[in-house]
Amino acid sequence: MKMKGPKLGGSSRPPSIDTPKPPPVEAKPKPTETPKAPPTAAPTAPPRDGFSTRPPASSAPVAQPQARPPGGKDVTTPFAQDPMKFAGQKDNVLNIQNTQRPAGIPAATAQQPFVPASDSIATLSVHQRPGGNANMHLSPAGGKGTPAYYLDYLPEGSGRFAGLQGVPQHPGPNDPKLLVTGQLNGCAVHALHDSRDQSLSFLHHANYSKNGQQELTDFLRDKPHLSPAATFGPQDYSHKTGNGQDLAGATAFAQYRPPHNGQGLGQWHLMGQLNDMTGKVSPDMRPELMRPDKLQGVPPVMMLPVPYPQTPSI
């Protein structure tokens, strides 16, 4: 937004002359001026989906896009044990904004959108200040926290898709049971079956809300081994918030949930917690989030099971 600067001007004073000065003239009082109202800020554009979401213009400036390691209480364990339960609690607002891809994990590109899952394991930690967001932080694998697959994000213009391939349908004891990706504000996350080895692939689909279904169909046309299993997208999280103007975004993740009471098989689930911007910035350089206000009948957390691949009939 271009800001109009004040008009600069002034009057040149005559040189000082050593002559008698006339008697002072009583200055007439200036008419009372009505104080000017402060300029109205231009409407803030909706945040861009992905990690590098900028805060609203009304909030304090962010000095750098990379979030600092979060401070506060370590709540990694309760989140990792049951993300759905943790995210459903009133005071727990998940925040992964301004977190970047950890060192050592290869980047997805428009030419090579899929990265091997085995090369995309990071350490996830979650810290929460009293009354603040539960800030998620990613660091290289082997650190203090819980292992998680990192699903990359490509902004629109670089390529719509960033993916992981080779996620075990049923993870072993040492395999991650969590997957995390960037903030969703129009994006979608797809789970795909891979018929080559019965594994799962995941896609972060940028700007899905424009023409997403057709784009996904076109993207998969030359990948017959991949078939859609589940999608968490704007149809799940994009709801009008309390002011009737903004749309809710979401912090999305996936979890492998073990079989209930040891019966049957475990299953991956796509999940997402709805959130909205507050206009504030936290001490670790993240735009603060809140639960969307007055969303009647809309659960704060969504969970979509990823079905098993269909067995071909004989």
C-alpha positions as CSV (number, residue, x, y, z in Angstrom):
1,M,0.0,0.0,0.0
2,K,1.4,3.4,-1.0
3,M,1.4,5.9,1.8
4,K,1.0,9.6,0.9
5,G,3.6,11.6,2.7
6,P,2.8,15.0,4.1
7,K,3.3,18.0,1.8
8,L,6.5,19.7,2.6
9,G,6.5,23.5,2.4
10,G,7.6,26.7,4.2
11,S,8.0,30.4,3.8
12,S,11.4,32.1,3.4
13,R,12.1,34.7,6.1
14,P,13.5,38.1,5.1
15,P,17.0,39.0,6.1
16,S,17.4,40.8,9.4
17,I,17.6,44.6,8.9
18,D,18.9,47.0,11.6
19,T,16.0,49.3,11.6
20,P,13.4,50.2,14.3
21,K,10.8,47.6,14.6
22,P,7.1,48.6,14.5
23,P,5.1,47.9,17.6
24,P,3.9,44.4,17.9
25,V,0.5,43.7,16.4
26,E,-1.8,41.5,18.5
27,A,-2.2,38.2,16.8
28,K,-5.7,37.3,15.9
29,P,-6.8,33.9,17.2
30,K,-6.8,31.2,14.6
31,P,-10.1,29.5,13.9
32,T,-10.5,26.3,15.7
33,E,-9.5,23.4,13.4
34,T,-11.3,20.1,13.6
35,P,-8.7,17.4,14.3
36,K,-8.3,15.1,11.4
37,A,-9.2,11.5,11.9
38,P,-6.3,9.0,11.6
39,P,-6.0,7.4,8.2
40,T,-8.0,4.2,7.9
41,A,-5.8,1.2,7.2
42,A,-6.4,-0.6,4.0
43,P,-8.1,-4.0,4.4
44,T,-5.6,-6.7,5.2
45,A,-5.3,-9.4,2.5
46,P,-6.1,-12.9,3.7
47,P,-3.0,-14.7,4.8
48,R,-1.2,-16.8,2.3
49,D,-1.3,-20.5,3.0
50,G,1.9,-22.3,4.0
51,F,4.5,-21.7,6.6
52,S,5.4,-18.1,5.7
53,T,2.1,-16.5,6.6
54,R,2.5,-12.8,7.2
55,P,0.6,-11.2,10.1
56,P,-2.0,-8.5,9.5
57,A,-0.7,-5.0,8.8
58,S,-2.1,-3.8,12.1
59,S,0.1,-6.1,14.1
60,A,3.7,-5.5,15.1
61,P,6.2,-6.1,12.3
62,V,7.9,-9.4,12.0
63,A,11.7,-9.0,11.7
64,Q,12.3,-12.4,10.1
65,P,10.2,-15.1,8.5
66,Q,11.8,-17.9,10.5
67,A,10.1,-18.6,13.8
68,R,12.3,-18.8,16.8
69,P,12.4,-21.9,19.0
70,P,9.2,-21.6,21.1
71,G,9.4,-20.9,24.8
72,G,7.0,-22.0,27.5
73,K,5.8,-25.3,28.7
74,D,6.8,-28.4,26.7
75,V,3.5,-30.1,25.7
76,T,5.0,-32.3,23.0
77,T,4.1,-35.6,24.8
78,P,0.3,-34.9,25.3
79,F,0.0,-33.7,21.7
80,A,1.9,-36.7,20.3
81,Q,0.0,-39.2,22.3
82,D,-3.4,-38.0,21.2
83,P,-3.4,-35.0,18.8
84,M,-7.2,-35.1,18.4
85,K,-7.8,-34.8,22.1
86,F,-5.1,-32.1,22.6
87,A,-6.4,-30.0,19.7
88,G,-10.0,-30.3,20.9
89,Q,-9.3,-28.8,24.3
90,K,-10.4,-25.1,24.5
91,D,-7.1,-23.5,25.4
92,N,-4.9,-25.4,22.9
93,V,-4.6,-23.5,19.7
94,L,-2.0,-25.1,17.4
95,N,0.3,-22.8,15.5
96,I,2.9,-23.8,12.9
97,Q,3.2,-20.5,11.1
98,N,6.6,-19.1,10.1
99,T,8.3,-22.5,10.7
100,Q,10.5,-23.5,7.8
101,R,11.7,-26.8,6.4
102,P,14.3,-28.3,8.8
103,A,17.9,-28.6,7.6
104,G,18.8,-31.9,5.9
105,I,15.3,-32.5,4.5
106,P,15.2,-32.2,0.7
107,A,12.8,-29.7,-0.8
108,A,10.0,-30.6,-3.1
109,T,10.1,-28.9,-6.5
110,A,7.7,-28.4,-9.4
111,Q,9.8,-30.8,-11.4
112,Q,10.1,-33.4,-8.7
113,P,7.2,-32.8,-6.3
114,F,7.6,-36.1,-4.4
115,V,10.3,-36.5,-1.7
116,P,10.9,-40.0,-0.1
117,A,9.3,-40.2,3.3
118,S,12.4,-41.8,4.7
119,D,14.3,-38.6,3.9
120,S,11.7,-36.3,5.4
121,I,11.7,-37.2,9.1
122,A,12.1,-34.3,11.4
123,T,11.8,-33.7,15.2
124,L,8.6,-32.0,16.3
125,S,8.2,-30.2,19.6
126,V,5.2,-28.2,20.9
127,H,5.5,-25.5,23.5
128,Q,2.8,-23.4,25.1
129,R,3.0,-20.2,27.1
130,P,0.2,-19.5,29.6
131,G,-2.8,-18.2,27.7
132,G,-0.9,-18.5,24.4
133,N,-0.7,-20.7,21.3
134,A,0.7,-24.2,21.3
135,N,3.6,-23.4,19.0
136,M,4.9,-26.2,16.9
137,H,8.6,-26.3,16.0
138,L,10.5,-28.4,13.6
139,S,14.2,-29.4,13.9
140,P,16.4,-32.1,12.3
141,A,15.7,-35.7,13.1
142,G,17.1,-37.1,16.4
143,G,16.4,-34.1,18.5
144,K,14.4,-33.6,21.7
145,G,10.7,-34.2,20.8
146,T,8.8,-36.7,18.7
147,P,9.6,-37.9,15.2
148,A,7.3,-36.6,12.5
149,Y,7.2,-36.6,8.7
150,Y,7.5,-33.2,7.2
151,L,5.3,-32.5,4.2
152,D,6.8,-29.6,2.2
153,Y,4.9,-26.7,0.8
154,L,5.3,-24.9,-2.6
155,P,3.6,-21.5,-2.9
156,E,1.5,-20.9,-5.9
157,G,3.7,-19.9,-8.8
158,S,6.4,-22.4,-7.9
159,G,4.2,-25.3,-8.4
160,R,0.9,-26.4,-6.8
161,F,2.1,-29.7,-5.4
162,A,4.6,-30.8,-2.8
163,G,4.5,-34.5,-1.7
164,L,5.8,-37.3,0.3
165,Q,5.9,-40.9,-1.0
166,G,6.5,-44.2,0.8
167,V,4.7,-43.6,4.1
168,P,4.0,-47.0,5.6
169,Q,0.4,-47.9,5.7
170,H,1.2,-49.6,9.1
171,P,4.3,-47.9,10.6
172,G,6.8,-50.0,12.5
173,P,7.9,-49.3,16.0
174,N,10.6,-46.9,14.9
175,D,8.6,-45.2,12.1
176,P,6.9,-41.8,12.8
177,K,3.2,-41.8,13.6
178,L,2.7,-38.1,12.8
179,L,2.9,-35.9,9.7
180,V,2.9,-32.1,9.8
181,T,2.7,-29.5,7.1
182,G,2.1,-25.7,6.7
183,Q,-0.9,-23.6,7.6
184,L,-4.0,-24.0,5.3
185,N,-5.8,-20.9,4.0
186,G,-7.2,-22.3,0.7
187,C,-4.8,-25.3,0.5
188,A,-5.7,-28.9,0.8
189,V,-3.8,-32.0,2.0
190,H,-4.4,-35.2,0.0
191,A,-3.7,-38.8,1.1
192,L,-3.1,-41.2,-1.9
193,H,-2.8,-44.9,-2.2
194,D,0.3,-46.2,-4.0
195,S,-0.4,-49.5,-5.7
196,R,3.3,-50.3,-6.2
197,D,4.0,-51.1,-2.6
198,Q,0.7,-50.5,-0.8
199,S,2.2,-47.4,0.9
200,L,0.7,-43.9,1.3
201,S,1.7,-40.7,-0.4
202,F,0.6,-37.2,0.9
203,L,0.3,-34.0,-1.1
204,H,0.1,-30.4,0.0
205,H,-2.0,-28.8,-2.8
206,A,-1.6,-25.0,-2.9
207,N,-4.6,-22.9,-3.6
208,Y,-6.9,-25.9,-3.9
209,S,-9.9,-23.6,-3.5
210,K,-9.6,-22.2,-7.0
211,N,-9.8,-25.3,-9.3
212,G,-8.4,-28.0,-7.1
213,Q,-10.3,-31.1,-8.1
214,Q,-9.5,-30.7,-11.8
215,E,-5.9,-29.8,-11.0
216,L,-5.6,-33.0,-8.9
217,T,-7.1,-35.1,-11.7
218,D,-4.6,-33.5,-14.2
219,F,-1.7,-34.1,-11.8
220,L,-2.5,-37.8,-11.3
221,R,-3.1,-38.5,-15.0
222,D,0.4,-39.7,-15.7
223,K,0.7,-41.4,-12.2
224,P,-1.7,-44.4,-12.5
225,H,-0.1,-46.0,-9.5
226,L,-1.6,-43.3,-7.3
227,S,-5.3,-43.0,-6.4
228,P,-7.0,-40.5,-4.0
229,A,-7.9,-41.9,-0.6
230,A,-8.9,-38.8,1.4
231,T,-8.7,-35.0,1.2
232,F,-8.7,-32.4,4.0
233,G,-9.5,-29.1,2.3
234,P,-11.5,-25.9,2.3
235,Q,-14.7,-27.8,2.3
236,D,-13.8,-29.0,5.8
237,Y,-12.3,-25.9,7.4
238,S,-13.3,-22.9,5.4
239,H,-16.2,-21.4,7.4
240,K,-17.3,-17.8,8.0
241,T,-16.0,-16.5,11.3
242,G,-17.9,-14.5,13.9
243,N,-17.5,-11.1,12.1
244,G,-19.1,-12.5,9.0
245,Q,-16.2,-11.5,6.8
246,D,-13.1,-13.7,7.3
247,L,-12.9,-17.4,6.6
248,A,-11.3,-19.8,9.1
249,G,-8.0,-21.4,8.2
250,A,-6.6,-24.6,9.7
251,T,-3.5,-26.2,11.1
252,A,-3.4,-29.6,9.4
253,F,-1.6,-32.8,10.3
254,A,-2.0,-36.6,10.0
255,Q,-1.7,-39.3,12.6
256,Y,-1.5,-43.1,12.6
257,R,-3.9,-44.2,15.3
258,P,-3.3,-47.7,16.7
259,P,-6.1,-50.3,16.8
260,H,-8.7,-49.7,19.5
261,N,-8.0,-51.9,22.5
262,G,-5.6,-53.9,20.3
263,Q,-8.4,-55.1,18.1
264,G,-8.3,-54.8,14.3
265,L,-5.8,-52.7,12.4
266,G,-4.5,-49.2,13.0
267,Q,-5.2,-46.5,10.5
268,W,-3.9,-43.1,9.3
269,H,-6.2,-40.1,9.8
270,L,-6.1,-36.6,8.3
271,M,-6.8,-33.9,10.9
272,G,-7.1,-30.2,11.2
273,Q,-7.8,-27.6,13.8
274,L,-9.7,-24.5,12.7
275,N,-8.2,-21.1,13.6
276,D,-8.3,-17.4,12.8
277,M,-5.9,-14.5,13.0
278,T,-5.8,-12.3,16.1
279,G,-3.6,-9.5,14.7
280,K,-0.9,-10.0,17.3
281,V,2.5,-11.5,17.1
282,S,4.0,-13.9,19.7
283,P,7.4,-13.5,21.2
284,D,8.8,-16.3,19.0
285,M,7.8,-14.3,15.8
286,R,4.6,-16.0,14.9
287,P,1.2,-14.4,14.1
288,E,-1.0,-15.4,17.0
289,L,-4.1,-17.5,16.2
290,M,-7.4,-18.1,18.0
291,R,-10.4,-20.3,17.7
292,P,-12.9,-18.9,15.2
293,D,-15.6,-17.1,17.0
294,K,-19.3,-18.0,16.9
295,L,-19.0,-21.0,14.5
296,Q,-22.3,-22.6,15.5
297,G,-22.4,-26.4,14.9
298,V,-18.8,-26.5,13.5
299,P,-16.4,-28.7,15.5
300,P,-13.1,-27.1,16.2
301,V,-11.2,-30.2,15.1
302,M,-11.8,-32.3,12.0
303,M,-10.7,-35.9,11.6
304,L,-10.9,-37.9,8.3
305,P,-9.9,-41.6,8.2
306,V,-7.7,-42.7,5.4
307,P,-9.4,-45.8,4.1
308,Y,-7.4,-48.9,3.3
309,P,-6.9,-49.6,-0.4
310,Q,-9.6,-51.7,-2.0
311,T,-8.6,-55.3,-2.7
312,P,-9.1,-56.2,-6.3
313,S,-11.9,-58.7,-6.8
314,I,-11.0,-62.0,-8.3
